[in-house]
């Protein structure tokens, strides 16, 4: 087991006692009313290309649905062309619908920090620009405290040689990306970016945290 994973496990054990469920504000989008009106909770993260991040979170047990979109900026109704070209202050982000009885927000942080480089300033892998920056959004003070403590613990561990640059921002609004971006990895398995960047990133995460995966993702 890698040193990185051992430390994340220690972080979870340390922080797990302070986790509690709280209500959060929701945005409206085109996701079905069945999901919107269910007991599922939501979490929002940005950590590079949303094709990659969506596929990673969708492989986690307890996660019902993941939506690609834009968040963290001020412009209204941004488009992919605007965001991807760096012409907005938004980042590519995901909205995660999860069952808190099966996976906690703290475990989602484990997924988040276990699947990207939080020391990469305004880039992730081959993608450069502030639209690919690392952002952990919080919807209440409990989530903010968990994120802050998680970062402090990681910094104290010495796992990273560079400082963690993840922005910790209050969630305000999420704009759903265009339909062709949703489930992009699954729908476009032969896409060169998917084959060379997204799939390897997903497999690295899956090797690190097999215990968090849905059964149908165990051997992928």
N, CA, C and O of each residue as an XYZ file, in Angstrom:
880
protein
N       0.849     -1.200      0.000
C       0.000      0.000      0.000
C       0.878      1.241      0.000
O       1.850      1.307      0.752
N       0.553      2.225     -0.829
C       1.398      3.404     -0.952
C       1.350      4.264      0.303
O       0.378      4.250      1.059
N       2.444      5.021      0.501
C       2.495      5.959      1.626
C       1.374      6.974      1.533
O       0.776      7.351      2.540
N       1.091      7.418      0.301
C       0.027      8.400      0.092
C      -1.308      7.863      0.579
O      -2.039      8.560      1.283
N      -1.637      6.617      0.207
C      -2.911      6.049      0.619
C      -2.954      5.856      2.123
O      -3.973      6.143      2.751
N      -1.864      5.374      2.717
C      -1.829      5.191      4.161
C      -2.112      6.497      4.882
O      -2.799      6.520      5.903
N      -1.570      7.598      4.335
C      -1.793      8.866      5.004
C      -3.228      9.340      4.847
O      -3.801      9.894      5.785
N      -3.817      9.131      3.676
C      -5.208      9.519      3.495
C      -6.109      8.738      4.448
O      -7.066      9.288      4.992
N      -5.805      7.464      4.649
C      -6.584      6.663      5.590
C      -6.482      7.250      6.994
O      -7.468      7.311      7.729
N      -5.276      7.680      7.353
C      -5.082      8.284      8.670
C      -5.853      9.589      8.802
O      -6.416      9.880      9.858
N      -5.879     10.372      7.731
C      -6.627     11.631      7.744
C      -8.112     11.360      7.957
O      -8.765     12.040      8.748
N      -8.645     10.362      7.247
C     -10.061     10.024      7.381
C     -10.376      9.586      8.810
O     -11.383     10.003      9.382
N      -9.526      8.754      9.380
C      -9.759      8.281     10.747
C      -9.771      9.444     11.726
O     -10.569      9.471     12.663
N      -8.885     10.400     11.504
C      -8.779     11.547     12.406
C      -9.997     12.455     12.311
O     -10.463     12.994     13.316
N     -10.509     12.621     11.092
C     -11.579     13.583     10.878
C     -12.977     12.999     10.961
O     -13.949     13.747     11.066
N     -13.101     11.673     10.916
C     -14.417     11.054     10.776
C     -15.359     11.383     11.926
O     -16.575     11.402     11.732
N     -14.837     11.638     13.101
C     -15.708     11.916     14.235
C     -16.423     13.238     14.163
O     -17.412     13.451     14.864
N     -15.925     14.148     13.307
C     -16.553     15.475     13.254
C     -17.529     15.602     12.107
O     -18.063     16.686     11.870
N     -17.778     14.509     11.383
C     -18.699     14.592     10.243
C     -20.133     14.550     10.722
O     -20.474     13.735     11.579
N     -20.972     15.407     10.187
C     -22.398     15.374     10.458
C     -23.145     15.837      9.229
O     -22.644     16.653      8.454
N     -24.341     15.315      9.054
C     -25.132     15.653      7.878
C     -25.853     16.972      8.117
O     -26.456     17.175      9.171
N     -25.788     17.866      7.137
C     -26.516     19.120      7.209
C     -27.218     19.352      5.886
O     -26.816     18.820      4.852
N     -28.256     20.141      5.929
C     -28.966     20.500      4.713
C     -28.127     21.484      3.905
O     -27.355     22.257      4.474
N     -28.271     21.460      2.599
C     -27.516     22.382      1.757
C     -28.438     23.011      0.725
O     -29.490     22.465      0.394
N     -28.022     24.176      0.219
C     -28.778     24.844     -0.827
C     -28.529     24.153     -2.154
O     -27.406     23.725     -2.421
N     -29.544     24.036     -2.986
C     -29.430     23.358     -4.271
C     -29.639     24.347     -5.410
O     -30.396     25.310     -5.280
N     -28.968     24.103     -6.513
C     -29.268     24.840     -7.725
C     -30.210     24.004     -8.555
O     -30.340     22.801     -8.329
N     -30.860     24.618     -9.504
C     -31.733     23.868    -10.403
C     -31.030     23.659    -11.723
O     -30.340     24.561    -12.199
N     -31.183     22.506    -12.322
C     -30.635     22.219    -13.631
C     -31.533     21.187    -14.285
O     -32.643     20.948    -13.810
N     -31.081     20.576    -15.356
C     -31.946     19.687    -16.117
C     -31.949     18.251    -15.627
O     -32.569     17.394    -16.256
N     -31.269     17.962    -14.515
C     -31.297     16.607    -13.974
C     -32.729     16.267    -13.555
O     -33.480     17.129    -13.101
N     -33.082     15.010    -13.715
C     -34.469     14.594    -13.514
C     -34.990     14.947    -12.128
O     -34.235     14.993    -11.157
N     -36.290     15.193    -12.055
C     -36.914     15.520    -10.781
C     -36.773     14.363     -9.789
O     -36.711     14.576     -8.579
N     -36.725     13.149    -10.311
C     -36.581     11.990     -9.432
C     -35.306     12.101     -8.604
O     -35.310     11.801     -7.410
N     -34.210     12.533     -9.238
C     -32.956     12.706     -8.508
C     -33.033     13.934     -7.624
O     -32.651     13.881     -6.455
N     -33.522     15.037     -8.163
C     -33.576     16.278     -7.404
C     -34.410     16.134     -6.135
O     -34.080     16.724     -5.106
N     -35.491     15.353     -6.202
C     -36.403     15.237     -5.069
C     -36.099     14.039     -4.171
O     -36.855     13.765     -3.238
N     -35.016     13.327     -4.433
C     -34.663     12.167     -3.630
C     -33.941     12.611     -2.365
O     -33.796     13.805     -2.103
N     -33.492     11.630     -1.583
C     -32.753     11.916     -0.357
C     -31.263     12.101     -0.626
O     -30.477     12.233      0.312
N     -30.872     12.112     -1.884
C     -29.465     12.278     -2.213
C     -28.984     13.677     -1.852
O     -29.738     14.648     -1.919
N     -27.711     13.761     -1.469
C     -27.075     15.051     -1.220
C     -26.165     15.376     -2.387
O     -25.934     14.537     -3.258
N     -25.653     16.582     -2.402
C     -24.775     16.999     -3.488
C     -23.454     17.520     -2.945
O     -23.374     18.018     -1.822
N     -22.426     17.394     -3.764
C     -21.112     17.963     -3.467
C     -20.546     18.481     -4.787
O     -20.894     17.985     -5.858
N     -19.672     19.481     -4.702
C     -19.148     20.130     -5.898
C     -17.624     20.220     -5.823
O     -17.062     20.659     -4.820
N     -16.970     19.797     -6.904
C     -15.513     19.799     -6.945
C     -15.015     20.208     -8.323
O     -15.689     19.999     -9.332
N     -13.822     20.795     -8.345
C     -13.125     21.072     -9.597
C     -11.698     20.559     -9.454
O     -11.018     20.863     -8.474
N     -11.248     19.779    -10.436
C      -9.872     19.251    -10.368
C      -9.380     18.864    -11.755
O      -8.899     17.752    -11.973
N      -9.508     19.793    -12.682
C      -9.066     19.525    -14.043
C     -10.230     19.214    -14.960
O     -11.377     19.549    -14.667
N      -9.921     18.571    -16.071
C     -10.933     18.252    -17.080
C     -12.112     17.512    -16.483
O     -11.937     16.481    -15.833
N     -13.325     18.036    -16.701
C     -14.486     17.410    -16.068
C     -14.822     16.045    -16.650
O     -15.535     15.274    -16.008
N     -14.332     15.720    -17.847
C     -14.537     14.367    -18.356
C     -13.886     13.356    -17.416
O     -14.466     12.320    -17.092
N     -12.667     13.681    -16.986
C     -11.920     12.788    -16.087
C     -12.587     12.709    -14.712
O     -12.792     11.623    -14.170
N     -12.917     13.864    -14.166
C     -13.430     13.925    -12.797
C     -14.790     13.246    -12.698
O     -15.073     12.557    -11.717
N     -15.631     13.438    -13.709
C     -16.945     12.797    -13.735
C     -16.804     11.285    -13.692
O     -17.494     10.622    -12.918
N     -15.926     10.734    -14.508
C     -15.745      9.279    -14.568
C     -15.228      8.727    -13.252
O     -15.635      7.644    -12.831
N     -14.339      9.459    -12.600
C     -13.791      9.005    -11.317
C     -14.884      8.922    -10.264
O     -15.038      7.888     -9.615
N     -15.642      9.990    -10.087
C     -16.678      9.980     -9.052
C     -17.790      8.989     -9.377
O     -18.376      8.404     -8.466
N     -18.091      8.791    -10.653
C     -19.153      7.844    -10.996
C     -18.748      6.401    -10.722
O     -19.607      5.520    -10.695
N     -17.475      6.146    -10.520
C     -17.031      4.788    -10.199
C     -17.127      4.476     -8.715
O     -16.859      3.348     -8.302
N     -17.507      5.462     -7.904
C     -17.512      5.316     -6.444
C     -18.874      4.843     -5.946
O     -19.912      5.375     -6.338
N     -18.852      3.838     -5.081
C     -20.108      3.337     -4.533
C     -20.750      4.408     -3.653
O     -20.072      5.127     -2.918
N     -22.067      4.491     -3.749
C     -22.799      5.527     -3.031
C     -23.038      6.773     -3.854
O     -23.851      7.620     -3.484
N     -22.325      6.894     -4.984
C     -22.534      8.029     -5.893
C     -23.565      7.613     -6.931
O     -23.373      6.635     -7.654
N     -24.650      8.357     -6.998
C     -25.752      8.015     -7.896
C     -25.589      8.619     -9.289
O     -25.891      7.967    -10.288
N     -25.117      9.851     -9.356
C     -25.009     10.557    -10.630
C     -23.974     11.664    -10.486
O     -23.812     12.245     -9.413
N     -23.279     11.944    -11.578
C     -22.328     13.055    -11.610
C     -22.601     13.877    -12.862
O     -22.778     13.328    -13.949
N     -22.633     15.187    -12.702
C     -22.921     16.092    -13.810
C     -21.723     17.000    -14.041
O     -21.187     17.574    -13.093
N     -21.303     17.132    -15.279
C     -20.218     18.044    -15.631
C     -20.772     19.449    -15.825
O     -21.876     19.631    -16.339
N     -19.992     20.434    -15.408
C     -20.456     21.803    -15.565
C     -19.392     22.822    -15.231
O     -18.196     22.536    -15.290
N     -19.839     24.018    -14.877
C     -18.942     25.143    -14.639
C     -19.317     25.814    -13.318
O     -20.496     25.987    -13.009
N     -18.294     26.189    -12.544
C     -18.539     26.827    -11.246
C     -17.298     27.611    -10.834
O     -16.225     27.464    -11.419
N     -17.471     28.444     -9.816
C     -16.345     29.181     -9.260
C     -16.108     30.541     -9.866
O     -15.200     31.256     -9.443
N     -16.924     30.924    -10.871
C     -16.752     32.219    -11.517
C     -17.961     33.110    -11.356
O     -18.902     32.772    -10.638
N     -17.935     34.248    -12.023
C     -19.005     35.237    -11.872
C     -19.888     35.384    -13.104
O     -20.989     35.926    -13.009
N     -19.426     34.915    -14.250
C     -20.195     35.091    -15.482
C     -21.423     34.187    -15.509
O     -21.357     33.036    -15.079
N     -22.530     34.698    -16.008
C     -23.762     33.925    -16.068
C     -23.815     33.089    -17.347
O     -23.382     33.518    -18.417
N     -24.357     31.889    -17.199
C     -24.595     30.986    -18.332
C     -23.388     30.829    -19.257
O     -23.500     31.058    -20.462
N     -22.236     30.441    -18.705
C     -21.052     30.279    -19.547
C     -21.194     29.084    -20.484
O     -21.915     28.132    -20.186
N     -20.509     29.142    -21.602
C     -20.477     28.025    -22.542
C     -19.128     27.335    -22.451
O     -18.180     27.871    -21.876
N     -19.051     26.146    -23.021
C     -17.789     25.404    -23.001
C     -16.693     26.177    -23.723
O     -15.566     26.248    -23.235
N     -17.004     26.746    -24.859
C     -16.001     27.487    -25.609
C     -15.443     28.656    -24.810
O     -14.248     28.947    -24.873
N     -16.307     29.323    -24.060
C     -15.853     30.441    -23.238
C     -14.960     29.962    -22.095
O     -13.893     30.525    -21.849
N     -15.409     28.915    -21.401
C     -14.656     28.421    -20.248
C     -13.342     27.785    -20.689
O     -12.289     28.091    -20.130
N     -13.393     26.909    -21.683
C     -12.204     26.175    -22.114
C     -11.129     27.094    -22.676
O      -9.944     26.768    -22.618
N     -11.527     28.233    -23.218
C     -10.560     29.180    -23.776
C     -10.055     30.163    -22.734
O      -9.245     31.035    -23.048
N     -10.529     30.033    -21.482
C     -10.076     30.911    -20.414
C     -10.692     32.281    -20.423
O     -10.158     33.209    -19.816
N     -11.825     32.426    -21.111
C     -12.460     33.748    -21.206
C     -13.486     33.997    -20.102
O     -14.239     34.969    -20.169
N     -13.526     33.138    -19.095
C     -14.376     33.358    -17.920
C     -13.539     33.088    -16.671
O     -12.396     32.641    -16.762
N     -14.119     33.362    -15.515
C     -13.451     33.056    -14.246
C     -13.916     31.714    -13.681
O     -13.568     31.359    -12.555
N     -14.704     30.967    -14.465
C     -15.189     29.663    -14.024
C     -14.135     28.576    -14.219
O     -13.185     28.737    -14.985
N     -14.325     27.479    -13.514
C     -13.522     26.277    -13.699
C     -14.435     25.155    -14.142
O     -15.623     25.149    -13.820
N     -13.887     24.205    -14.879
C     -14.641     22.989    -15.159
C     -14.845     22.274    -13.826
O     -13.896     22.091    -13.063
N     -16.077     21.872    -13.548
C     -16.415     21.310    -12.238
C     -17.428     20.188    -12.401
O     -17.966     19.967    -13.486
N     -17.676     19.490    -11.307
C     -18.689     18.435    -11.313
C     -19.628     18.603    -10.128
O     -19.249     19.096     -9.066
N     -20.847     18.182    -10.345
C     -21.859     18.120     -9.297
C     -22.091     16.645     -9.006
O     -22.487     15.888     -9.893
N     -21.847     16.237     -7.773
C     -21.917     14.829     -7.379
C     -23.169     14.591     -6.545
O     -23.319     15.172     -5.470
N     -24.070     13.740     -7.035
C     -25.233     13.312     -6.266
C     -24.840     12.026     -5.528
O     -24.466     11.034     -6.155
N     -24.929     12.050     -4.201
C     -24.488     10.878     -3.445
C     -25.446     10.544     -2.309
O     -26.168     11.402     -1.802
N     -25.429      9.272     -1.928
C     -26.247      8.775     -0.831
C     -25.405      8.820      0.440
O     -24.466      8.036      0.574
N     -25.716      9.720      1.380
C     -24.898      9.856      2.586
C     -24.937      8.627      3.489
O     -24.134      8.512      4.414
N     -25.860      7.714      3.226
C     -25.893      6.466      3.986
C     -24.878      5.449      3.454
O     -24.602      4.438      4.100
N     -24.322      5.734      2.260
C     -23.371      4.811      1.646
C     -21.975      5.405      1.501
O     -20.980      4.681      1.530
N     -21.904      6.699      1.350
C     -20.612      7.364      1.237
C     -20.726      8.745      1.874
O     -21.697      9.462      1.630
N     -19.758      9.117      2.674
C     -19.812     10.392      3.380
C     -19.088     11.481      2.606
O     -18.337     11.196      1.673
N     -19.313     12.711      2.989
C     -18.594     13.831      2.379
C     -17.096     13.677      2.608
O     -16.289     14.015      1.743
N     -16.736     13.170      3.765
C     -15.329     12.942      4.071
C     -14.709     11.928      3.110
O     -13.575     12.104      2.667
N     -15.438     10.887      2.795
C     -14.931      9.916      1.820
C     -14.845     10.518      0.422
O     -13.964     10.160     -0.359
N     -15.761     11.433      0.108
C     -15.665     12.120     -1.182
C     -14.400     12.977     -1.244
O     -13.805     13.131     -2.311
N     -13.992     13.531     -0.111
C     -12.726     14.254     -0.074
C     -11.555     13.306     -0.316
O     -10.562     13.674     -0.943
N     -11.687     12.090      0.188
C     -10.669     11.078     -0.068
C     -10.570     10.807     -1.565
O      -9.472     10.710     -2.112
N     -11.716     10.686     -2.223
C     -11.755     10.501     -3.677
C     -11.128     11.702     -4.366
O     -10.311     11.554     -5.275
N     -11.513     12.877     -3.932
C     -11.040     14.119     -4.547
C      -9.524     14.243     -4.472
O      -8.856     14.434     -5.489
N      -8.985     14.133     -3.258
C      -7.549     14.310     -3.096
C      -6.747     13.103     -3.566
O      -5.549     13.214     -3.827
N      -7.404     11.951     -3.673
C      -6.721     10.766     -4.161
C      -6.718     10.638     -5.669
O      -6.198      9.658     -6.204
N      -7.294     11.618     -6.371
C      -7.422     11.489     -7.827
C      -6.896     12.686     -8.609
O      -7.083     12.757     -9.823
N      -6.241     13.629     -7.930
C      -5.623     14.729     -8.668
C      -4.474     15.313     -7.863
O      -4.288     14.969     -6.696
N      -3.714     16.185     -8.479
C      -2.583     16.826     -7.824
C      -3.019     18.192     -7.302
O      -3.149     19.131     -8.087
N      -3.248     18.326     -5.989
C      -3.735     19.600     -5.448
C      -2.644     20.657     -5.319
O      -2.910     21.766     -4.857
N      -1.416     20.324     -5.723
C      -0.339     21.319     -5.706
C      -0.147     21.966     -7.082
O       0.680     22.863     -7.239
N      -0.911     21.510     -8.068
C      -0.777     22.040     -9.427
C      -1.566     23.337     -9.554
O      -2.796     23.324     -9.498
N      -0.878     24.436     -9.723
C      -1.532     25.746     -9.794
C      -1.997     26.036    -11.216
O      -1.190     26.195    -12.131
N      -3.313     26.102    -11.379
C      -3.928     26.425    -12.670
C      -3.574     25.438    -13.787
O      -3.435     25.822    -14.949
N      -3.433     24.188    -13.423
C      -3.319     23.145    -14.434
C      -3.580     21.802    -13.780
O      -3.554     21.675    -12.555
N      -3.831     20.809    -14.606
C      -3.961     19.433    -14.150
C      -3.597     18.548    -15.339
O      -4.252     18.586    -16.380
N      -2.553     17.762    -15.170
C      -2.088     16.939    -16.271
C      -1.684     17.811    -17.445
O      -0.912     18.753    -17.269
N      -2.194     17.517    -18.658
C      -1.813     18.286    -19.843
C      -2.633     19.557    -20.043
O      -2.405     20.296    -21.001
N      -3.586     19.819    -19.147
C      -4.518     20.941    -19.333
C      -4.086     22.138    -18.490
O      -3.976     22.037    -17.268
N      -3.844     23.271    -19.148
C      -3.352     24.462    -18.475
C      -4.352     25.613    -18.565
O      -5.033     25.788    -19.575
N      -4.424     26.385    -17.493
C      -5.314     27.531    -17.420
C      -6.105     27.498    -16.124
O      -6.287     26.436    -15.529
N      -6.574     28.655    -15.689
C      -7.321     28.726    -14.432
C      -8.620     27.930    -14.487
O      -9.186     27.597    -13.446
N      -9.097     27.622    -15.695
C     -10.313     26.822    -15.835
C     -10.104     25.377    -15.397
O     -11.063     24.616    -15.269
N      -8.833     24.996    -15.166
C      -8.527     23.640    -14.708
C      -7.980     23.635    -13.284
O      -7.342     22.667    -12.867
N      -8.226     24.710    -12.537
C      -7.684     24.805    -11.187
C      -8.425     23.892    -10.213
O      -9.517     23.400    -10.499
N      -7.808     23.683     -9.073
C      -8.356     22.823     -8.020
C      -9.226     23.653     -7.074
O      -8.760     24.615     -6.464
N     -10.504     23.262     -6.963
C     -11.433     23.962     -6.066
C     -12.285     22.943     -5.327
O     -12.865     22.045     -5.938
N     -12.355     23.087     -4.013
C     -13.290     22.304     -3.204
C     -14.356     23.271     -2.697
O     -14.050     24.210     -1.963
N     -15.591     23.040     -3.085
C     -16.691     23.916     -2.696
C     -17.369     23.395     -1.435
O     -17.537     22.187     -1.267
N     -17.754     24.306     -0.552
C     -18.491     23.893      0.646
C     -19.859     24.558      0.665
O     -20.035     25.673      0.172
N     -20.845     23.832      1.258
C     -22.213     24.327      1.332
C     -22.647     24.624      2.756
O     -23.750     25.124      2.976
N     -21.798     24.324      3.719
C     -22.087     24.620      5.124
C     -20.778     24.621      5.889
O     -19.738     24.250      5.345
N     -20.821     25.034      7.142
C     -19.594     25.171      7.925
C     -18.945     23.827      8.243
O     -17.727     23.754      8.406
N     -19.742     22.768      8.333
C     -19.162     21.447      8.572
C     -18.286     21.035      7.403
O     -17.170     20.556      7.602
N     -18.781     21.215      6.184
C     -17.990     20.870      5.009
C     -16.734     21.732      4.921
O     -15.660     21.232      4.584
N     -16.862     23.009      5.218
C     -15.689     23.893      5.178
C     -14.637     23.433      6.176
O     -13.448     23.389      5.857
N     -15.075     23.088      7.388
C     -14.139     22.639      8.410
C     -13.428     21.355      7.989
O     -12.222     21.211      8.193
N     -14.176     20.428      7.403
C     -13.581     19.172      6.949
C     -12.548     19.414      5.857
O     -11.467     18.825      5.879
N     -12.876     20.273      4.909
C     -11.934     20.573      3.829
C     -10.680     21.237      4.388
O      -9.565     20.846      4.043
N     -10.856     22.244      5.254
C      -9.720     22.953      5.833
C      -8.815     22.008      6.619
O      -7.593     22.056      6.485
N      -9.419     21.152      7.437
C      -8.630     20.230      8.253
C      -7.945     19.183      7.390
O      -6.825     18.768      7.687
N      -8.601     18.761      6.340
C      -8.002     17.785      5.422
C      -6.743     18.378      4.796
O      -5.707     17.717      4.726
N      -6.836     19.623      4.343
C      -5.685     20.283      3.729
C      -4.559     20.457      4.737
O      -3.397     20.200      4.422
N      -4.895     20.892      5.944
C      -3.871     21.071      6.979
C      -3.150     19.765      7.277
O      -1.930     19.738      7.433
N      -3.920     18.679      7.354
C      -3.329     17.379      7.652
C      -2.414     16.916      6.529
O      -1.339     16.374      6.784
N      -2.836     17.127      5.290
C      -2.004     16.739      4.155
C      -0.716     17.562      4.114
O       0.362     17.032      3.846
N      -0.841     18.853      4.381
C       0.345     19.706      4.385
C       1.316     19.296      5.483
O       2.531     19.294      5.281
N       0.771     18.949      6.648
C       1.630     18.549      7.769
C       2.308     17.210      7.530
O       3.344     16.921      8.130
N       1.740     16.401      6.669
C       2.262     15.057      6.436
C       3.567     15.037      5.659
O       4.352     14.098      5.783
N       3.802     16.063      4.863
C       4.983     16.056      4.017
C       4.835     15.201      2.781
O       5.817     14.963      2.079
N       3.614     14.725      2.491
C       3.375     13.911      1.299
C       3.728     14.700      0.040
O       4.283     14.151     -0.912
N       3.400     15.994      0.045
C       3.678     16.832     -1.110
C       4.880     17.733     -0.842
O       5.030     18.273      0.255
N       5.724     17.889     -1.841
C       6.888     18.758     -1.702
C       6.521     20.222     -1.945
O       7.237     21.127     -1.516
N       5.394     20.448     -2.638
C       4.936     21.805     -2.915
C       3.670     22.076     -2.105
O       2.993     21.132     -1.696
N       3.335     23.351     -1.865
C       2.124     23.672     -1.101
C       0.854     23.303     -1.859
O       0.818     23.336     -3.089
N      -0.170     22.956     -1.116
C      -1.468     22.665     -1.704
C      -2.134     23.984     -2.105
O      -2.200     24.922     -1.311
N      -2.620     24.042     -3.335
C      -3.185     25.300     -3.852
C      -4.687     25.201     -4.089
O      -5.263     26.074     -4.738
N      -5.329     24.162     -3.579
C      -6.773     24.020     -3.715
C      -7.489     25.242     -3.149
O      -7.259     25.619     -2.000
N      -8.347     25.856     -3.941
C      -9.191     26.941     -3.439
C     -10.350     26.331     -2.664
O     -10.945     25.347     -3.103
N     -10.666     26.905     -1.529
C     -11.813     26.471     -0.723
C     -12.847     27.586     -0.793
O     -12.679     28.638     -0.175
N     -13.919     27.352     -1.549
C     -14.876     28.405     -1.843
C     -16.290     28.031     -1.421
O     -16.681     26.868     -1.518
N     -17.056     29.010     -0.955
C     -18.476     28.739     -0.682
C     -19.185     28.478     -2.003
O     -18.960     29.183     -2.986
N     -20.031     27.476     -2.020
C     -20.759     27.181     -3.251
C     -21.813     28.253     -3.500
O     -22.543     28.643     -2.589
N     -21.884     28.723     -4.733
C     -22.898     29.717     -5.087
C     -23.825     29.194     -6.185
O     -25.038     29.112     -5.997
N     -23.239     28.839     -7.335
C     -24.069     28.384     -8.445
C     -23.268     27.443     -9.335
O     -22.050     27.563     -9.466
N     -23.979     26.515     -9.936
C     -23.386     25.536    -10.840
C     -24.140     25.589    -12.158
O     -25.368     25.498    -12.185
N     -23.400     25.735    -13.248
C     -24.007     25.735    -14.568
C     -23.720     24.404    -15.245
O     -22.562     24.038    -15.443
N     -24.767     23.689    -15.595
C     -24.600     22.395    -16.246
C     -23.991     22.570    -17.628
O     -24.408     23.439    -18.394
N     -23.004     21.740    -17.941
C     -22.361     21.800    -19.256
C     -23.278     21.257    -20.337
O     -24.288     20.614    -20.050
N     -22.922     21.517    -21.554
C     -23.680     21.063    -22.708
C     -23.834     19.538    -22.680
O     -22.977     18.829    -22.152
N     -24.918     19.053    -23.244
C     -25.269     17.636    -23.157
C     -24.156     16.718    -23.648
O     -23.944     15.654    -23.066
N     -23.451     17.095    -24.688
C     -22.438     16.188    -25.238
C     -21.256     15.963    -24.297
O     -20.456     15.051    -24.509
N     -21.144     16.796    -23.257
C     -20.084     16.593    -22.266
C     -20.471     15.576    -21.189
O     -19.600     15.033    -20.509
N     -21.754     15.318    -21.033
C     -22.203     14.425    -19.973
C     -21.843     12.973    -20.326
O     -22.088     12.516    -21.443
N     -21.255     12.255    -19.349
C     -20.822     10.860    -19.555
C     -19.905     10.751    -20.772
O     -19.978      9.779    -21.523
N     -19.059     11.734    -20.961
C     -18.237     11.796    -22.166
C     -17.296     10.602    -22.280
O     -17.131     10.042    -23.364
N     -16.684     10.212    -21.180
C     -15.744      9.091    -21.243
C     -16.446      7.801    -21.661
O     -15.936      7.050    -22.492
N     -17.614      7.550    -21.082
C     -18.354      6.332    -21.419
C     -18.826      6.338    -22.871
O     -18.808      5.303    -23.537
N     -19.246      7.496    -23.358
C     -19.796      7.588    -24.706
C     -18.718      7.675    -25.793
O     -18.995      7.433    -26.968
N     -17.500      8.018    -25.396
C     -16.439      8.222    -26.385
C     -15.169      7.454    -25.996
O     -14.118      8.064    -25.799
N     -15.256      6.136    -25.884
C     -14.126      5.351    -25.398
C     -12.896      5.393    -26.303
O     -11.791      5.104    -25.844
N     -13.063      5.745    -27.565
C     -11.940      5.768    -28.502
C     -11.364      7.164    -28.730
O     -10.454      7.342    -29.540
N     -11.894      8.145    -28.016
C     -11.364      9.499    -28.104
C      -9.915      9.507    -27.615
O      -9.613      8.886    -26.596
N      -9.021     10.191    -28.311
C      -7.589     10.157    -27.975
C      -7.312     10.711    -26.582
O      -6.482     10.171    -25.851
N      -8.006     11.788    -26.214
C      -7.812     12.344    -24.872
C      -8.277     11.345    -23.817
O      -7.618     11.159    -22.794
N      -9.407     10.711    -24.071
C      -9.931      9.716    -23.125
C      -8.930      8.574    -22.961
O      -8.643      8.162    -21.837
N      -8.401      8.061    -24.063
C      -7.470      6.938    -24.013
C      -6.146      7.309    -23.346
O      -5.584      6.510    -22.596
N      -5.649      8.503    -23.610
C      -4.308      8.883    -23.163
C      -4.258      9.611    -21.834
O      -3.222      9.613    -21.168
N      -5.371     10.236    -21.435
C      -5.371     11.033    -20.202
C      -6.429     10.551    -19.214
O      -6.110     10.223    -18.071
N      -7.678     10.508    -19.649
C      -8.776     10.229    -18.732
C      -8.744      8.806    -18.181
O      -8.845      8.611    -16.969
N      -8.606      7.812    -19.055
C      -8.600      6.422    -18.606
C      -7.419      6.129    -17.685
O      -7.621      5.520    -16.635
N      -6.188      6.534    -18.031
C      -5.087      6.314    -17.094
C      -5.304      6.973    -15.732
O      -4.958      6.400    -14.699
N      -5.878      8.177    -15.734
C      -6.149      8.859    -14.458
C      -7.176      8.079    -13.644
O      -7.024      7.933    -12.431
N      -8.215      7.582    -14.300
C      -9.233      6.781    -13.619
C      -8.631      5.499    -13.058
O      -8.916      5.124    -11.920
N      -7.811      4.832    -13.841
C      -7.225      3.568    -13.398
C      -6.274      3.770    -12.221
O      -6.215      2.926    -11.327
N      -5.532      4.873    -12.210
C      -4.661      5.168    -11.063
C      -5.483      5.297     -9.793
O      -5.122      4.753     -8.749
N      -6.590      6.021     -9.889
C      -7.455      6.163     -8.720
C      -8.018      4.815     -8.291
O      -8.025      4.503     -7.100
N      -8.483      4.023     -9.224
C      -9.088      2.734     -8.902
C      -8.089      1.779     -8.259
O      -8.452      1.002     -7.376
N      -6.841      1.831     -8.696
C      -5.819      0.993     -8.065
C      -5.545      1.434     -6.639
O      -5.233      0.611     -5.777
N      -5.660      2.716     -6.391
C      -5.375      3.264     -5.069
C      -6.493      2.989     -4.073
O      -6.231      2.739     -2.897
N      -7.753      3.033     -4.542
C      -8.894      2.899     -3.641
C      -9.909      1.868     -4.125
O     -11.058      2.232     -4.377
N      -9.536      0.603     -4.265
C     -10.490     -0.409     -4.737
C     -11.677     -0.591     -3.804
O     -12.759     -0.979     -4.244
N     -11.483     -0.314     -2.523
C     -12.562     -0.508     -1.560
C     -13.681      0.516     -1.714
O     -14.771      0.317     -1.177
N     -13.437      1.606     -2.434
C     -14.454      2.634     -2.629
C     -15.252      2.447     -3.914
O     -16.187      3.202     -4.182
N     -14.887      1.442     -4.709
C     -15.484      1.296     -6.030
C     -16.783      0.505     -6.022
O     -16.977     -0.397     -5.207
N     -17.663      0.861     -6.943
C     -18.845      0.050     -7.195
C     -18.394     -1.309     -7.716
O     -17.309     -1.427     -8.286
N     -19.220     -2.333     -7.524
C     -18.825     -3.684     -7.909
C     -18.472     -3.788     -9.377
O     -17.525     -4.486     -9.739
N     -19.221     -3.100    -10.233
C     -18.957     -3.223    -11.667
C     -17.731     -2.448    -12.109
O     -17.389     -2.447    -13.292
N     -17.051     -1.774    -11.151
C     -15.815     -1.066    -11.473
C     -14.595     -1.724    -10.849
O     -13.473     -1.251    -11.031
N     -14.804     -2.809    -10.117
C     -13.718     -3.425     -9.380
C     -12.581     -3.898    -10.279
O     -11.411     -3.803     -9.909
N     -12.924     -4.404    -11.452
C     -11.903     -4.999    -12.317
C     -11.529     -4.137    -13.506
O     -10.898     -4.619    -14.446
N     -11.909     -2.870    -13.477
C     -11.651     -1.998    -14.619
C     -10.422     -1.141    -14.352
O     -10.037     -0.334    -15.198
